[in-house]
């Protein structure tokens, strides 16, 4: 993470950089990860110090999480020593992530030992960091550093001791390896935290670029079994195409090499976390082998890879902080995440990981979900971005009224609207692809960060196609909008419709998440196991009848509830004047609820508007040949 200065200051910055090099603290961090089954990692830091007061910091604001999610509660066993003696430490009374100590006279080096418990909440994900077969090391949970330092200026020399026989993947360069002990080349603290490592007893490496091509792209896979990491030839071809398509889209790459780190485990992962030169993807053990899990997670890697350009290289100024203690501001997350969601899903279609039909089903599901967000009546999209610190951990109950991290999916709709508007304004001669080349392209090279603000965004859009982008984006983001923005779908030549044919993506999600979705008919979804109402849409037929999240569905029209039975009741109610009777348990009491609903099952889909050009179809077309070299610039 190297911030670049305006050109006129660049020379002076270089001088400053050279001057700083000699004074950069150089910390050694040795990690013992030989006890993965118990999720107990040991870290020993050796750092240069000067006598006097010293404050050390444990990383709090984690990049990609956009919030103070550093798992400080799991940092245990802290011991600090110097010159053979223990050094006392005190936690700051207000800043829980700050540790104060007094370095005795004559000392020039201390050692800090800590044990990190990683069974939960490791880096914004809810899963553990390790199992008996795999581990996923995020270095932010294993280091302390001088609290006042800029993370670019702290040099780290890292090593890790892995379980015997395990293999690993990381964007870090190996300096030396002796069996299961690996030493890495020195990097800044910024780069170390930005370079997770996965390892496992089942490991596979897939090269995505040909011999001699630069930069190199690989997939490192670890999983719970050899079968779990067995990627199909179709997927491998699609990820090779992803490399080519991103080249065609952005026109430059801001990394020296790129590692797609893929962990196939139901115990470890459950998230995607972006980095400059790698991404940490954990879509579950069956993501390569079960068709529904594959379909639902197809967009994960394109999304996280896109972040190398949108989020890591170009980053909102409010998310560009000097170290991990400085608070972040999330007001432009509808660009950081929303544009990534849009481009990631478009790339999922352009690479063939999704068919065009699957993309349309996904888009229909997204548009419908947002249109049924009752909380649109009181909360702007922009407030969901600003509130990331609050909303990330919010429960699902009343989600439609509270709103959620809507800047992801609604950002997708907004950027589709921008893309189709550019195409309309330029007679389809220009598109968001041109914006991406201007905004995210530039000169290829090692990672750097180029911060931006709202005006930079608007200026670049105007260079592509003059329009009042500021007014459009401000309205979409900052005003109360009772309905989801459908402009992109409509300008794209399609419309959102509901019928009784299940939506492919929603159906797959129901299977993977073990839930049944009746959001667009009765107005709720329930857990398949247990029948608990996950959410009930405010204003829906079920809401009007008195049902709320947390209650439990017992029976439908007097018969024990099932998803198929409830669907059959919806169909039957179409030709009946009788209400649908639900037996519901709430706080150990049973009650009957009558829902006067007769419109049958409703599932969202996109439908072509015959007299409009199919711009959406144009957007989804591959930009690269179906075979041949992955080099595109
Ligand atoms: Zn993202």
Boltz pocket constraint, residues with backbone or C-beta under 6 A from the ligand:
constraints:
  - pocket:
      binder: B
      contacts: [[A, 272], [A, 274], [A, 303], [A, 304], [A, 307], [A, 336], [A, 337], [A, 340]]
      max_distance: 6.0
